[in-house]
Amino acid sequence: MEHAQIVHAAGGYGPPGGGYPPPGGGGGFGGPPPGAPPGGGGYGGPPPGGPPPGGGGFGGPPPGGYGGPPPGGFGGPPGYPPPGGGGGGGEVNTTLPLILGIASFFCGCGLLAGIPIYFAVQAKNLAEQGQIEEARSKAKTATILSSVGIGVGLLGAIAYIIMVVVIGANGGHL
């Protein structure tokens, strides 16, 4: 049986192939290059004479410390209210109650949809005058009335569909 000989080719990881030690004996990568500093090179110790005045390196904190946060806090991203929630003041959303009122009109409430639309318009006018709490109350009333109107309209539509299916299944008779 013949033994296969392993041939090392250059490339990949590790030292280059060849199979012979470097001239001068030994193995591996050899010693330090000529002209290297005594002691094996590397980064070595600190420079002679000690650190420069003021501590050297990155030093400590600046005199007086780093300071505190900016006055009024950091705030939120531009275009958004500051963090912490919308406490007592602020704006009133009058667009949603108005849209819901118009939607309740198209859900079959007809003229009864005018009531939440009226409350939404009142809320908008009160908000423009600065009467925020009264505007919130009117907007909430408009939202509730609109939601009830949309719910009643959808229930009526479902009842109508069921009636059509039942009458159609009975040949047009109830």
JOWOZI-V283955 format. One line per field, one symbol per residue. psi: psi as a letter, one per 20 degrees, with the letter a starting at -180 (. if undefined). A space follows every 10 residues. Layout:
# JOWOZI-V283955
psi=???
This chain:
# JOWOZI-V283955
psi=pqpqppppqq rbqarqrhiq qqqjaaabia aqqpjqqqjj bahaaqqqia qrqjhrbiaa qqpjairarq pjahaaqqjq qqqjrncgba rpoigghggh ghhhgijjic hhihghgghg ggggghhhij mgghggghhg ghgghggggg ggghhggghg gggggghhhj kjq.
